[in-house]
Amino acid sequence: MREVDEELAEIKREIIESRGLVIKTNNLTNALSADLKSIAKRQQSYEQRLSWNSATAYIVFVLVVFTALKFAWDARVDSVTAETQQKTAENERLRKENRELEKREESAARAEAKAQAFYELVRQNKRVDVIDGFEGLKNEPLTKTELAFFADASVRARTELAREEFLLGQDKSRLQRWQEAATAFEDSLRVKDDSAVAPDAKLGLAEAYRHLSRQRDAVAILTQLLESSPDKELEDDALYNLARCQTDLQAWNDAKTAWRQLIRRFPDSHFVPEARLELSQLSQAH
């Protein structure tokens, strides 16, 4: 009986130990399960973070790539734009130079034609046409030699024409055709007012004005002529005509002064007797 009890006790003890072992195993299993769940949860969290990090890294990479592409594209566009602008400017410059070259060639051709026509006028001794032609020719693109030659031709034509008109005026004055004489002298001075015959032309014009009852115009010319220190051979004639015009204008004091100057400065002049008479009459009357 004792052995049965002992066996039962042993069995009971083994059952209790087995139960404790089962409980301990169950607890370990539960703890392992909890650990596994915790590990799985942490792994899931890690995978989610990894996924987000990967997505973020991808997005950042894409943005960086697109930004780099944008900068590269902008740089290329700027380069192409700058090159296009440079080519456009160069093209425009070449077009402008071509237009200027065409204009110069046209101007040169036009100047050459005008120069040829002007030379024909000089060769034919058409003085009036030479004078008028040079005014339209001197601004053309001619060489210095051509311009100097044509200028000399124009001056020579003016000198010859001025002398021709002066001689015509003298002829008209001898015939006492004073209006025609005045016109000829005016033309002579208009053509060249500094020619060798200009002082004589001014004197002849003043005399013609005096006979045309234009004494005031004559006085202005004679005063200027005397102030410019003319040839002594002309000065007595100028003083005589000045005194005559001032007498006609009843400028008695000015007239007496002119007569006195004529007598004092040119005592051998053929005008002196008349000057003495006029001065005596003016002194008695005024």
C-alpha positions as CSV (number, residue, x, y, z in Angstrom):
1,M,0.0,0.0,0.0
2,R,2.8,2.2,0.9
3,E,4.4,1.6,-2.5
4,V,1.1,2.6,-4.2
5,D,1.0,5.8,-2.1
6,E,4.5,6.5,-3.0
7,E,3.9,5.9,-6.6
8,L,0.8,8.1,-6.5
9,A,2.7,10.8,-4.7
10,E,5.5,10.4,-7.3
11,I,2.9,10.6,-10.0
12,K,1.3,13.6,-8.3
13,R,4.6,15.2,-7.9
14,E,5.5,14.6,-11.6
15,I,2.1,15.9,-12.6
16,I,2.7,19.1,-10.5
17,E,6.1,19.5,-12.0
18,S,4.7,18.8,-15.5
19,R,2.0,21.4,-14.9
20,G,4.6,23.9,-13.7
21,L,6.7,23.1,-16.7
22,V,3.7,23.6,-19.0
23,I,2.9,26.9,-17.3
24,K,6.5,27.9,-17.5
25,T,6.6,26.8,-21.2
26,N,3.4,28.7,-21.8
27,N,4.8,31.8,-20.2
28,L,7.9,31.5,-22.2
29,T,5.8,31.0,-25.3
30,N,3.8,34.0,-24.5
31,A,6.9,36.1,-23.8
32,L,8.4,34.8,-27.1
33,S,5.2,35.7,-28.9
34,A,5.2,39.2,-27.4
35,D,8.9,39.6,-28.3
36,L,8.1,38.4,-31.8
37,K,5.2,40.8,-32.1
38,S,7.4,43.6,-30.8
39,I,10.2,42.7,-33.2
40,A,7.7,42.5,-36.0
41,K,6.2,45.8,-35.1
42,R,9.7,47.4,-34.9
43,Q,10.6,45.7,-38.2
44,Q,7.4,47.1,-39.8
45,S,8.1,50.5,-38.4
46,Y,11.7,50.3,-39.6
47,E,10.4,49.2,-43.0
48,Q,8.0,52.1,-43.1
49,R,10.7,54.5,-42.2
50,L,12.9,52.9,-44.7
51,S,10.2,53.2,-47.3
52,W,9.6,56.9,-46.4
53,N,13.3,57.6,-46.5
54,S,13.6,55.9,-49.8
55,A,10.7,57.8,-51.2
56,T,12.1,61.1,-49.8
57,A,15.5,60.3,-51.2
58,Y,14.0,59.5,-54.6
59,I,12.0,62.7,-54.6
60,V,15.1,64.6,-53.5
61,F,17.1,62.9,-56.2
62,V,14.5,63.6,-58.8
63,L,14.3,67.3,-57.7
64,V,18.1,67.6,-57.8
65,V,18.2,66.0,-61.3
66,F,15.4,68.2,-62.6
67,T,17.1,71.3,-61.0
68,A,20.4,70.3,-62.6
69,L,18.6,69.8,-65.9
70,K,16.8,73.1,-65.5
71,F,20.1,74.9,-64.9
72,A,21.7,73.1,-67.8
73,W,18.8,73.9,-70.1
74,D,18.8,77.5,-69.1
75,A,22.5,77.8,-69.6
76,R,22.1,76.2,-73.0
77,V,19.2,78.5,-73.9
78,D,21.2,81.5,-72.8
79,S,24.2,80.3,-74.8
80,V,22.0,79.8,-77.9
81,T,20.3,83.1,-77.4
82,A,23.6,85.0,-77.0
83,E,25.0,83.3,-80.0
84,T,21.8,84.1,-82.0
85,Q,22.0,87.7,-80.9
86,Q,25.7,87.9,-81.8
87,K,25.0,86.4,-85.2
88,T,22.0,88.7,-85.7
89,A,24.1,91.8,-84.8
90,E,27.0,90.6,-87.0
91,N,24.5,90.1,-89.9
92,E,23.0,93.5,-89.3
93,R,26.5,95.0,-89.3
94,L,27.4,93.3,-92.5
95,R,24.2,94.5,-94.1
96,K,24.9,98.0,-92.9
97,E,28.4,97.9,-94.3
98,N,27.1,96.6,-97.5
99,R,24.5,99.4,-97.8
100,E,27.2,101.9,-97.0
101,L,29.5,100.4,-99.6
102,E,26.7,100.6,-102.2
103,K,26.0,104.2,-101.2
104,R,29.7,105.0,-101.5
105,E,29.9,103.3,-104.9
106,E,26.8,105.2,-106.1
107,S,28.2,108.5,-104.7
108,A,31.5,107.8,-106.4
109,A,29.8,107.0,-109.7
110,R,27.6,110.1,-109.4
111,A,30.6,112.2,-108.5
112,E,32.6,110.9,-111.4
113,A,29.8,111.7,-113.8
114,K,29.4,115.2,-112.4
115,A,33.2,115.7,-112.6
116,Q,33.2,114.6,-116.2
117,A,30.4,117.0,-117.1
118,F,32.1,119.8,-115.1
119,Y,35.3,119.2,-117.0
120,E,33.5,119.5,-120.3
121,L,32.1,122.9,-119.1
122,V,35.6,124.0,-118.2
123,R,37.0,122.8,-121.5
124,Q,34.2,124.7,-123.4
125,N,34.9,127.8,-121.3
126,K,31.3,128.1,-120.2
127,R,32.1,130.4,-117.3
128,V,28.5,130.8,-115.9
129,D,27.9,127.1,-116.0
130,V,31.3,126.4,-114.4
131,I,30.5,128.7,-111.5
132,D,27.0,127.2,-111.0
133,G,28.3,123.7,-111.5
134,F,31.1,123.9,-108.9
135,E,28.5,124.8,-106.2
136,G,26.9,121.4,-106.7
137,L,30.1,119.6,-107.2
138,K,32.2,120.7,-104.2
139,N,30.3,118.5,-101.7
140,E,30.8,115.4,-103.8
141,P,33.3,112.7,-102.7
142,L,36.2,113.9,-104.9
143,T,39.9,113.5,-104.4
144,K,41.8,116.5,-103.1
145,T,43.5,117.0,-106.4
146,E,40.2,117.0,-108.3
147,L,38.6,119.4,-105.9
148,A,41.6,121.7,-106.1
149,F,41.6,121.7,-109.9
150,F,37.8,122.3,-110.1
151,A,38.1,125.1,-107.4
152,D,40.8,126.8,-109.4
153,A,38.7,126.5,-112.5
154,S,35.7,128.1,-110.7
155,V,37.8,130.9,-109.3
156,R,39.3,131.5,-112.8
157,A,35.8,131.5,-114.3
158,R,34.6,134.0,-111.6
159,T,37.6,136.3,-112.2
160,E,37.1,136.3,-116.0
161,L,33.3,136.8,-115.8
162,A,33.7,139.6,-113.2
163,R,36.2,141.4,-115.5
164,E,33.9,140.8,-118.5
165,E,30.9,142.4,-116.6
166,F,33.1,145.2,-115.4
167,L,34.2,146.1,-118.9
168,L,30.6,145.9,-120.0
169,G,29.7,148.4,-117.2
170,Q,32.5,150.7,-118.3
171,D,31.2,150.6,-121.9
172,K,27.6,151.4,-120.7
173,S,29.0,154.3,-118.5
174,R,30.8,155.9,-121.5
175,L,27.4,155.8,-123.3
176,Q,25.7,157.2,-120.2
177,R,23.4,154.2,-120.1
178,W,23.5,154.3,-116.3
179,Q,20.9,151.6,-115.5
180,E,22.6,149.1,-117.7
181,A,26.0,150.1,-116.3
182,A,24.7,149.7,-112.8
183,T,23.4,146.2,-113.6
184,A,26.8,145.2,-115.2
185,F,28.8,146.5,-112.2
186,E,26.4,144.7,-109.8
187,D,26.8,141.4,-111.7
188,S,30.6,141.8,-111.6
189,L,30.6,142.3,-107.8
190,R,28.1,139.5,-107.3
191,V,30.3,137.0,-109.3
192,K,33.5,137.9,-107.3
193,D,33.5,140.8,-104.9
194,D,37.3,140.5,-104.2
195,S,38.6,140.3,-107.8
196,A,41.2,142.7,-109.0
197,V,38.6,144.9,-110.7
198,A,36.3,144.9,-107.6
199,P,37.4,148.4,-106.4
200,D,36.9,149.9,-109.9
201,A,33.5,148.1,-110.2
202,K,32.4,149.6,-106.8
203,L,33.5,153.1,-108.0
204,G,31.7,152.6,-111.3
205,L,28.6,151.4,-109.5
206,A,28.6,154.4,-107.1
207,E,28.8,156.7,-110.0
208,A,26.0,155.0,-111.8
209,Y,23.9,155.2,-108.7
210,R,24.6,158.9,-108.4
211,H,23.3,159.5,-111.9
212,L,20.3,157.3,-111.1
213,S,19.4,159.5,-108.1
214,R,20.4,156.8,-105.7
215,Q,22.9,159.0,-103.8
216,R,22.4,157.3,-100.5
217,D,23.3,153.9,-101.9
218,A,26.3,155.5,-103.6
219,V,27.4,157.2,-100.4
220,A,27.4,153.8,-98.6
221,I,29.5,152.2,-101.3
222,L,32.0,155.1,-101.5
223,T,32.4,155.3,-97.7
224,Q,33.2,151.6,-97.6
225,L,35.6,152.0,-100.5
226,L,37.5,154.8,-98.9
227,E,37.7,153.0,-95.5
228,S,39.2,150.0,-97.2
229,S,42.3,152.0,-98.4
230,P,41.8,151.7,-102.1
231,D,44.3,152.4,-104.8
232,K,45.4,156.1,-104.7
233,E,44.4,156.4,-108.3
234,L,40.8,155.6,-107.3
235,E,40.6,157.6,-104.1
236,D,40.3,161.0,-105.7
237,D,37.5,159.8,-107.9
238,A,35.8,158.3,-104.9
239,L,36.1,161.5,-102.9
240,Y,34.8,163.5,-105.9
241,N,31.7,161.3,-106.2
242,L,31.2,161.2,-102.5
243,A,31.3,165.0,-102.3
244,R,28.9,165.2,-105.3
245,C,26.4,162.8,-103.6
246,Q,26.6,164.6,-100.3
247,T,26.0,167.9,-102.0
248,D,23.0,166.4,-103.8
249,L,21.7,165.1,-100.5
250,Q,22.2,168.6,-99.0
251,A,24.6,167.2,-96.4
252,W,26.5,170.5,-96.5
253,N,29.1,169.8,-93.8
254,D,29.9,166.4,-95.0
255,A,30.2,167.7,-98.5
256,K,32.6,170.5,-97.5
257,T,34.7,167.9,-95.6
258,A,34.9,165.7,-98.7
259,W,35.8,168.6,-100.9
260,R,38.6,169.7,-98.5
261,Q,40.0,166.2,-98.3
262,L,40.1,166.0,-102.1
263,I,42.0,169.4,-102.3
264,R,44.4,168.6,-99.5
265,R,45.2,165.0,-100.4
266,F,45.2,165.3,-104.2
267,P,46.3,168.8,-105.1
268,D,47.3,167.8,-108.6
269,S,44.0,166.1,-109.4
270,H,42.0,167.4,-112.3
271,F,39.0,167.6,-109.9
272,V,40.7,170.3,-107.8
273,P,39.4,173.3,-109.7
274,E,35.9,172.1,-109.5
275,A,36.4,171.2,-105.9
276,R,37.6,174.7,-105.0
277,L,34.6,176.2,-106.7
278,E,32.1,173.9,-105.0
279,L,33.7,174.5,-101.6
280,S,33.7,178.3,-102.1
281,Q,30.0,178.2,-103.1
282,L,29.1,176.0,-100.1
283,S,31.1,178.1,-97.7
284,Q,29.3,181.2,-98.8
285,A,25.8,179.7,-98.9
286,H,26.1,177.4,-95.8
